[in-house]
């Protein structure tokens, strides 16, 4: 059984969230969109929009969603606010098929594109 990771790019803002799903070699498999995920609107709302968009991207690709194989890269409005970024990281969902540390998440500032800790 294939255990290669899926790469998920998230572009989230105050009006919507765009998702790109790719295979381990970076080949695009599907795109999807969902509601707003800007951190200023609340981290729970952001995670809900991200999860909804990811589910749709996997459905569009015709691939079963397995969170334990997912690596997220999130560019979200508001990630430059340290408190919001910490809250977002701490509230990372523990989806049923994802071991607690399996789903790795990185965020970058939309302003600089630089990774944030």
N, C-alpha and C positions, 0 to 999 in steps of 0.2 A: 504494500500500500504506500502511495506517495505521501511523504511527510514534509515536502518542501513548503516554506512559508509563503503566505500571500502578503503582498505589500499594498498598503492602503494609504493613499494620499488624501488628506482632508483639508479643504479650504473653507473655513468657517467664518461667517460674519453675522452682522445684525439683521440681514434680510434673508439669508439662506446659507445652505451648506452644500458644497460640491464634493463628490467622492470620486476617486479614480482607483480602480482595483487592478492590480498587476500580479503577474506570476513572479517567481523567485528570480527570473532573469530580467525583470523589468518590462516585460511585454504587457501592454494594456489588454485587459480582459473585458472590462465594462466601466461605464460611468453611471452615476446616479446623483440625485439631488434630494434634499429634504429641507426642513425648516431651519430657522436661525440657530446658530451655535456660538454667537459672540459671547464671551465670558461675562460681559456686563449685564446680560440678561439672566444670568444664573448658571452655575455649573451643572445642575441637574438637567436643565433644559438643553444645555450644550451636549451632554452625554446622550440624551434621548435623541436629539437630532442626528448625532454621529451614528448611533446604533441603527436608527431607522434608515439612514442613507446607506450604511454598510450592508444591511439586510437586502435592500433594493439592488445594490450593485451585484451582490452574489446571485440574486434571482435573475438579474439581467444577463449575467454570464452563464447561467445554467449550472452553477457550481454550488455544492452544499457548503453552508457557512460552518466553519470550525474555528472558533475564536482562538483555540490553542495554537493555531498555525498562522495567526495574524500579527503583523507588525504595522503599527500606525505611525504616520508622520502627520502631525497636526499643525497647520498654520491658522491660528484663531485670532480674531479681533479681541484685544484685551489681554493677550498673553504677556504683554510687557508689564502688566500690573502684577507684581510679585505675589500679593495676597490671593488674587484670583487664580494665578497659575498654580500656586501651592494647593489651593482648594480643589482645583480641577484634577491635579495629579492624585491627591488623596482620595478623591471620590471615584476613581477609576472603577468601573463595574467589575464584578466577579461573575462573569457569565458562566452558566452551568458546565460547559465543556472546556473552560479555560482554567488551568491551574493558576494559582494566585500570581505567579510571576511570569507566566507564559506569554501573555500579551504585553509586548513592550510598546511603550508610547514615547514619542519625542515631540516636542513642540518647537516652533520657531516664530520669531517675531515677524509679523507681516511688514513691519516698517524696515527691518534690516535683513530679514531672511536668515539671520544667525541663529544657530541652535541655542536654546536656553536650558538651564539646569533645573 
